[in-house]
Amino acid sequence: MTSLARLALSTAIPFFAVQVAFAGGLSGAPAPFDKGDVKVALISYISAGDFFQAYQAGAEAQAKALDIDLRVFPGRQDAAEQREQILQAINLGVAGIVVDHGLPESLSDVVQQALDKGIKVVAFDVNLNNPEIPQVEQSDHQIAEQALAQAVKENGKVFNAGYVYVAGFAPLDRRNEVWEKFKSDNSGVVEKAHFGVVNDTTATSTADQAKAALTANPDISVVFAPYDEFARGVKLAAGDLGVAGKLKIYSADVSTADIQEITEPGSPWVATVATNPAVVGAVSVRAAALQIAGEEIPHQITVKPTLLTQESLRAAGVKTIEELAQKIPAFSTSDAATASWIPDKLF
């Protein structure tokens, strides 16, 4: 998701995790999965934060179940390095590449090189504007719609709002479309401050901006922060300023750390709308596998979100993502990008 630290590109191959493949392949699967040892690369733009770590864990679990040799390249919020990693994956002879976030303008030509070599490419939350590349997404429009519907339910249609947004990232841009329509449809909602930053310390950097915005606009009562690192930053700022009691934060995405911050006493973070990032990671790998096997998949692959309120999380006694998946079964499964030969009991 951009004052980003540049890392030297002089290293030949970056550190990556190798998912050990099983010998003998997957029984009943089409080629090449019947033989096993299919190489797939997961190339992320961001790997810091609970969401991205859970996404990677889900991708690794699905890869193991499919006997895929998954090469995971670390995301360092560096567009040039992500380009280099895609080229490295091509040279490794992978059958598929999953691109997890990134800046479209820096990726289009290198992913086309992969396609030209017959490598299947799947994109998660980055719009590469290529009909050959399926797009996995969290239904970002539904995420924003549900969060804002909850804001109206709890605050009515008249309130002063703060909004956290950084342009150029596909999920945030889609959520922004909903926010713009929401403001147009609700003239009583006034956007008093717009701020945000995405870097390797997003939460703390956002907190600094939020302090300035909330100090300059003490009448803000609602903040729409459609990314959990944004919400964490606003919550931190509200606590430092002593205004948590008069503020309500509505966000997107969820992690164990988020659940703890939402449910703690006096927290202004009252709701988030999310998919299970581990499920999204698994769906991304399944989409790549289906393409490699020569099966047709839709261009848009959507994982449906769930509204999680402070009240419902407290009532259910949910403290971790694992407990959330156990107590809300819809959160731990998805029928997106499936086939009879693909194991889906992962979590």
N, C-alpha and C positions, 0 to 999 in steps of 0.2 A: 504495500500500500504504500518533504522528500529531500529534506536535507539529509542525504544518505552518506554514510561513511564509505569512501572508495577503498576497495581492497586491490592490492597488486594483482595483475593478471599474469605475472611471470611464472607462477606455479604451473606445472604441466597439467596434472589432473588433480582436482580438488578432493578433499576427503569425502568419501561417500560410504553409505552403509550397503552391504551386499546381503540380500535375502537369500539364504542358502536354499537351493532347489532340491526337491526330492528326486531320487533316481526312479526312472520308469514312467514318469508322466502321470496323468489323471485318467483313471479308468472311465471309459464311456465318453470322453471328450473328443471333439473334432481335432484335426491337425491344426497347428503343431502341438497342441496341449496334450495329446495322447502320448507324445514322446517326452515331454518335460523340458526343463532348462530353457524356457522362453525368456529372453532378456527384454525388460521394460525399464525405462528411465522415468523417475519422478523428479522434475526440475522445478523447484519452488523459487518464488521471488522473496518470500518472507518465511522464516522458519522459527522465529522467536514468538513466544506467547502460547498459551494453552490451546487455543483454537488450532493453530497450525501443527502443534505437536500431536494433538488428537487426530487431526486429519491424516498426518503421516502414519500414525499407529494403525488407523483403519485401513489405509492403503497397504501397509505391510502385512496386516492380517489377511486381507483378501488375496494378496499376492502369494502368500504361503499356502493358502487353501487351493490356489490354482496351479501350484508348482511353478510359479514365476520367479525368475532370478531378478529381483527388483533392485535397481541401482538408484539410491537416493542422493541427489545433489543438494547441498545445503543452501537455503536462501539467505542472502546477505543484503537484501534491499539494494542491490547493485545491478542496474539494467545491463551494463556492459558485461559483467560477469555471467549473468543469466544467458546472454547470447552465446558466450564462450562455452558454457556448459551444454547448451543444445548442440553445438558443433562437436563437442567431445562425445556426447551420446551417439551422434551419427557415426563417428569414427569407431565407437565401440561395437557397432553392428547391432544395435537394439532393434527389436521388431516393432516397438511402440514407445511413444513418449507422452507422458502426462505433464502438461504445463500448468502449474498451480500459481495463479496470479501473475502479475507482471505488467509492463507497459506495452500496449499493442504496437506502438510505433517502432519499438526497438526489437520486436520479435518476428514481424511478418515475413521478412526475407529469409531468416534462418529456418523457420518452421516450413517454409516452402521448399527449402533445400532438403529437409527431411522427407517431405511428401514426394518430392521428385525421385528419391531413392527407394520409394515403396514403404517407408516407415509410416505407421499409423499414428496420428496425433489426436489427443483429446485435450481440451482446455477447460480448466475450472476457474471461474470468476475472472476470466480475462477474455475480452471479445476480440478474436483475431480476424474477424470479418472474412472468413474463408469457408465456402460451402462444404469443403472436404473435412472440416474439423468440427466434430460434435462439441457442443458447449454444455458442460455440467454446471448447473447453478442451483442456488438455494431458494428459488422463487423469491427473488429480492423484492419484487413488487408486493407479494403477499406479506413478506416480513414487515415492510414499512407500513402497509395498510393495517395489519393487525396491531402493531405498536401504536399507531396514531389513533385507531379506534379505541384502544384502551385509554389513551390520554384524554380523549373526548368523554369517555364513560366516567372517568374520575374527576375531570376538571371542567366539563361543559365545553361549549364552543366559543367561549370568550376567555382568552388568556394571553399573556405576554410570554414569548418563547425565546429561548436560545437554541441555536442550531449548530451542530458540529458536522462539518463536511469538507472533504478535500476532493477536488475534481480529478479525473483521469484514471480512476480505478473502477472497473466495470460494476462490481456490486454496489459501491457507493453511488455511482452515477445512476443506476437503476432505482435505488432507494430515493435519490434526490428527485427523480421524476415524480414519484408519489408525493413527496413533500411539497413540491411546487404546485401540484394539482390540489393537494389538501388545503394549502393557503388560499388558492383561488376559490375553492368551494366554501371556505370558512373565513369570511371577512373579519370576524371577531378575533381571529388568531393573528397576532402581530409579531413578526420576527424582529426582535430588538437587537440581536447580536448574532453574527455568523463568524465562526472561527474554527480552527482545526489544523492539525499537522500530522503527517505520517512519516516517522523515521524509526530509528532503532530504540528510541525512548518515547514512543507515542504517548503513553499515559501521562508521564511527568511533563512532557512538553505541552500537551493539551491542558494539563492542570494550570500551567503558568498563564496560558491564554484565557482559560476559563475564569481565573481570578480577576483578570483585568476586565473581562466582559461582565461578570457579575457585580463587580464593584461599580462599574460605570452605569449599570442598568439594574439597580436593586429591586425593580418591580418585576423582574423575570421570575415566573413561578414554575415553568415547565421547560425542560431541556430535552430536545430530541437528539440523541447521540447514536446514530445507527451503526455502531461498531463498538464492541465491548471495551476495547482499549480507550476509545473516546469517553465512554460512560465512566470508566474507572478514573480517568483524569478529572472529569467534572465532579465526581463524588469526592475526590481528594481535595479539590479546590473548595467545594462547599463546606467540607469539614474544617479546613484551615481558616475559612472566613466566618465560621459559626452560623451559616445560613442553611444547614442541612434540613432543619425543621420546616422551612417554608419553600422547599424546592422538591420537585418530582422529576426523576430522570427516566426516560423510556429509551430502550436500546435494542440492539440486535446482537445475535450470537450468545453463546453461553459456554462456560467452563466450570470446573470445580471451584476455582478461585472466584469466579463471578458469583456463583451460588452463595458462597460464604459472605461476599460483600453485599449481596442483595438482601440476605436474610438476617444480617446482624442488626441488633437493636438500633433504632434511630436512623437507619440507612435511607437516604433520599432516592436510591435506585429501586424503583418500585415495580418495574416490569421489563422483560426482554422477550424477544421472539427469535426462535432459533431452530436450526436443524442440529442433529448430532454430527459434529465434525468428523467423527470416526466413520459414520455411515456414509458421509459424502466422500471421504477418501476411498472407501470400499467401492462405491458406485463409480468413481473415476477410473479405478483399475478394471472393474468389470466392463466398462465401456471400451477401454482399450483392448481388452481380451476378446470381446465380441467382434471388434473390427479386425483384429489379427486373424481370427477364425473365419473371416469372410462373411459374417452375418450382418444383416442390415440393422442399423439403429437410428433413432430419430436424431435430427440435428440439435434440438433442444432437449436436454435431459434434466428434469426438474425433481429436486428432493423437497417435499413439502415441509413447511415449518410448523412449530408449536408455540402458542403463547404461554409464557411462564411468568406468573405474577408473584410478587413477594408474598402475598397472602396464601396462594396455593402451595408454594414451596415450603413455607413454614408449617402449614396444616398437614402436609404429607411427611414432614420431617426429613426432607431431602437435603443432604449436605454435600453430596458428590455427584459427578456425572454418572458414575456407576449406579448409584441409587436412583437417579432420575430415569435411567434406561430401564431399571427394574420396575419402578412404580408407574411409569408411563410407557407401555410397550410400543406405542407408535413412534416414540422417540428413538428406538433402537433398531428399527427395520425400515427398509424401503424396497418397493417393488420396481424401482427404476433400474434399467439395464440388467435384466436377469435372463437366465436361460436354464433349462432343466439340468444341464451338465455343470452349472456353476454353483459350488457350495456357498450358501449364504448364512449359515449359522456360525457367526464369527465371534459374537460378544456375549 
